[in-house]
Amino acid sequence: MSLVVGLVLFAAFIAAGAVFKLYRNQWFWGVVAIIVLLCLNLLKDPGYLAIDYVDSTGRLVGNLLDIVRWAAPTMLIATGMALVIATRGIDLSVGSSMVAGGAASLQLLSAANPTSAGDAAVAVLLAILTGGAIGAVNGLLVTYVKLQPFITTLVMMMAGRGIAKVITDGQNTSATNAPFKWLVNGTVLGFPVVFLVALAVVGIVGLWVRRSAFGLVVEAIGINPKAAWMAGIRPAGILLTVYVVSGVLAALAGVFSVGSVMVVDVSKTGYQAELDAILAVVVGGTSLAGGKFSIRGALVGALLIATLDKTVLFLGVSGAATPAFKAVVIVVLCLLQSQRVRGLFARRRRRTAVETAAEPVKGSVTV
């Protein structure tokens, strides 16, 4: 019996340590918010988290799978955005990179073999090259022309949709290609392919920036560019690489967006995607002042935004009130993550503890 009690206490100690370790991460409250939103949905429908198997299609279906599928594009653009923001920059052109990449891929597929996997691969590659080109222009203007990242990417935000209109002649282009559609709507072992691909890409980028010196160099440039220069770091190539990576990931997110319905809508595809990416990055703990980023946090932020979007729809919140609903949740999270707010709560707890200790015990005798 004593052995069982000891094992239970040891497990409780390990669990408490794990929770405390998570609490120290900036994205901890993002995880808490996801759990709260899921519990909110459970109150309305106790079967909200159920995952069912459909015999006719051989697929697993459920709200959780819908959430991770919905989060896939945001996971990609948030990863690129985290790297850009870590260099004290910002990329407002990710939404336009999405629509330009999606337009290029569907325009190619509209005249291709509808069952060819090779054509699908070429379409994805063309989208990536399109996004990479937009990112390269951003990087060159920021690095060599010395334009402000906000101005540069704002210009490309407008130019990207113009490029998409040129590619599609201003029309909503549709196409049919089974392998391309499977990439977005297919499943592997019950999980959406699009989510697995996004997770793999984010994991590769995360390993690249954390297992090599690249992440440290990015943070060094964001903390103090002059000090980084004096230490022998040349920021030109780093900044160019970061913006190209952001453009490539955004274009791949565009493939995911247009592939679900095989139609690219120049005015709606990727609309306000940059705002979701920035919110995901902020929720994940990346500093907007630069010098600090978290790929894992960006992933949590993307999942939170997808959960929030699905919750808004599930609860029947008016479309007009949706942005306000999202804003309230994000503001609360940012306040919980704020060092000043957390410091105020800590000081209040210490003051309460001191006042409680100073109170005389009832019934005690004072000499």
Salt bridges, closest charged atoms under 4 A:
ASP66 OD1 - ARG69 NH1 3.31
GLU219 OE2 - ARG210 NH2 3.38
ASP276 OD1 - LYS326 NZ 3.36
ASP309 OD1 - LYS326 NZ 3.22
